Amino acid sequence: MSSFWFLNGIKKGIKTEKFPSAKPEFPPDWPSGLSGTYSANCPVKAITPEGWIMEKCIFCRRCIPNMQPTKEQDIFTIKSGEDIFRKSFHVFPLDSGACGSCNIEFLSVFSPQYDANRLGIFLVNTPRHADAIVIMGVMTNGMKETLDRAYEAMPEPKLIIALGVCTITGGIMGEPPLDREKYNVEIAGCPPSPYTILAALNAAKGAGKK
Amino acid sequence: MRYYKFGKPGGRLIGNTEKYTVYENTVSERRDKFQKLFYQNLPGEFTFSYGPATGGLLESVAFQIKTPGELIKQVVVDPYFKTRTINLTGLAPQDALLKIERINGFHAAANAISFEMAVEDALGIEVTDEINYSRIVMLELERIRSNLEVVKRLCEPAGFGVPENQVAHLREEVTRLISMVTGHRYFFSASSIGGCLIRTSGLEENIIKIKDQFETLFNNLLQSKIFLNRLQNNGVIKNGPLLGPAARAAGMIVDARISHPVLPYGKLGFKIAVFDEPDAFGRFYVRSQEILNSAELILEALNNCGNRDTVNSSAVNGEGAARLESPQGDLFYYVKIDHGVIQDVQISSPSLLNIDAFRRSMVGNIFTDFHFNWESFGIWISELAVVIK
């Protein structure tokens, strides 16, 4: 039976896309970059006369037709990184108060279409083994101590990655877990697509490269 | 309220909201309380703490496992670490919907449509058959993805890498299909009060492809004795209140798609998938059958789908309630609207009864059974750990 599954896997062929070295094969419309003109209809004030603030946007589509999706998946910001993570980057996810969609999108980067392992990005089961903590969701009272303890348990150097609009600005659901200046990486989206997450993690691990 | 009335407790228990206990056709103001657990460790036994944030858990949840080392004597589940407070009072229903979708983002369609049905009930909004069929397409796509996630997570603790990745691949294909149909990978803003906007071109061929691929994978999994041994006789539960796939695996013919016929499932020739093994294998089997059934339902509903924008009602006051079959079981919403804004929302999540069933079924099993049994219930903490204000 074990050889059956081995051969079965081989027969399926390679399902992994070339992204991020090539363009995404199936980029979603929502979430993606937005472009257009000012719309007063935004429930989170992500669209201002000065432009679109991706870290606030919940991609609710109320700005249509003024704003249109561009399908661009690079809606993230790398504020700082560490050169030491260039070849292997171990991440620990922490759900501080997420709706579940960020949790699934984060895990999706390890599914065959994206296969984050090939880029040297690995999931770990404890913050003790982590280079970065990936926080998902708004702040909740019950998770505050867990978040603090997880961060303290991580070895130096370490990064904090905010995944999703709830974590960055609170979005429409509440307050963010940390002040924005504490985040090394901010990944916009509600939830961010696996393309965006993969590109952000890949960029973060090489961000300190000289 | 057209479908529910306040009254005495009676009929099948659906669950608790913050204020009420919900039964099949009535809402009772006498709120049932679950029996509190008390277990004193015997000499040589200890309490093993697991969670709230550690490997193997999709969401933040904590377990206290009472054990002498291998046998599990009792499990206490605390799902309330990540309790979110969601402010809905004073919002227009359409604005509240943005937050309702994000109560459980992985099941946004079930939560959104159940809320919309309750609002439509409260304000007397008539929904056309075309919209109801579109909603069925959304709900069944969500059920396929949710059940695929459960099958994937059952393969994971078995170290069954090839099928796990094949199911993960299939789940991502379904998510891309959802994005193609609704514009968003998680159905956000795809439906509205009285309306629904979906694109069905290309759906038929893709759903046939996904159904065929899963059918092959499912039949292969049924040939793997090692995998099946991890599931069979693990987490046997056939008594007490059960919902969704857990109930149907125990041979109970319960399904809101039939018992609460607001959506026209009956016209699609829908048949409930039941099984006679009330363990993790039975729940895996029922969920797998439901993936195939949901694909059939989508193909049936596809020809009758239609789109319509939000419907604005002249009514501004009312109370309504609705229930539908989410992938985990009965999901209930009660809504009270006053002067066009939300005054009260009550939610009964299937995960409450599923957690109770899980902890009862875990007694007498061993540590290595834990993850298989937990995943087989498909419990979602996010829809349970919410306080609506």
Interface residues (C-beta under 8 A of the other chain):
Chain A: M1 F4 W5 F6 N8 G9 K12 K15 F26 P28 D29 W30 P31 P43 I58 F59 C60 R61 R62 L94 D95 S96 G97 A98 C99 G100 S101 C102 N103 I104 E105 L107 S108 F110 S111 P112 Q113 L123 V124 N125 T126 G137 V138 T140 N141 G142 M143 T146 L147 A150 G171 I172 M173 G174 C190 P191 S193 P194
Chain B: P52 A53 T54 G55 G56 L58 E59 S60 Y80 F81 K82 T83 R84 T85 I86 D95 L98 K99 R102 I103 N104 G105 F106 H107 A108 E149 F160 G161 V162 P163 N165 Q166 A168 H169 R171 E172 T175 R176 S179 G183 H184 R185 Y186 F188 S189 N220 Q223 S224 K225 I226 W380 I381 S382 E383 A385
